[in-house]
Amino acid sequence: MSNSQLSTPTPIQNSSNAIISLISGVMAWLGLFGLGGILAIIFGHIAKNEIKKSGGQISGDGMATAGLVLGYLNIAVSVMGFCLFLFILTGAIAAPALCIPFMNEANFGFTLIP
């Protein structure tokens, strides 16, 4: 065999965007709530498109999918947490619960006859 017949296959590389997506998705649950999820979603979709267009030369589809799942779940939990915070802040949840013990006493405190 001659040298021209021996060719080394090109190594398949992981997508750096998929790695960033996975790291951002994990960091979203470790303290970068919201921001990490948004970054994981953005880089996950970029990585998926990059892997699809590479024709098998770039791998990392599983990492991109994991980053997307972590990112979307984190965004959903962050939005629900923010809504709960707003409800508590405005008193929509806390005020009725705090008034229940005093509801029976409200009618007995006022009399017209001294």
Helices and strands as residue ranges (DSSP letters): E 13-14, H 16-29, H 35-54, E 58-59, H 61-90, H 94-99, G 100-102
